[in-house]
Amino acid sequence: MSKGSPGPTPGFLVWRLANKWRVAVDRAVAPLGLTHAQYAVVASLYGMGRTGERPSQRELADHTGLEALYVSKLARALETAGLVERVRDPRDPRAWRLALTDEGRAVTRRAVDVVQDLLQQLVAPLGGLDSPRTRAFIEELTALLDVPLVPSPPDDTTAQGATP
């Protein structure tokens, strides 16, 4: 919380909600052998694969908002588990194209159902998934996600404890 603020800041609330969601999804998909981050990868692949897309690891990283190196690590682990197939991109030998295996699609369908139930619980106070409040909430979240954030460098005098 910031100085002088009578309550939690929007940043603090976003952070708390993101953590609440991550923990809830982690717990919900654990029985399926997935973590929240792995779920983000397989659910994204599931959605993208339904349109015939076979994204590169970079494209999947951009889609999920995860770091490319982390997506690479997750994809290798999911490949080892038999859920994801990684194939070299014939146009770029440095890139990997990703798709779900048959087992990966089956696990992902079950995981999506579990996470949809969680989502229903999360937005119930707003009136449910199809409510005007939820649609407005989605618009607000999208607006916040669309803002590019560039951290400003720390002020050297403040960092050293000096006053201007």
Buried (B, 14 or more C-beta within 10 A) or exposed (E): EEEEEEEEEEEEEEEEEEEEBBEBBBEBBEEBEBBBBBBBBBBBBBEBBEEEBBBBBBBBBEBBEBEBEBBBBBBBBBBEBEBBBBEEBEEEEEBBBBBBBEEBBEBBEBBBEBBEEBBEEBBEEBEEBEBEEBEEBEEEEEEEEEEEEEEEEEEEEEEEEEEE
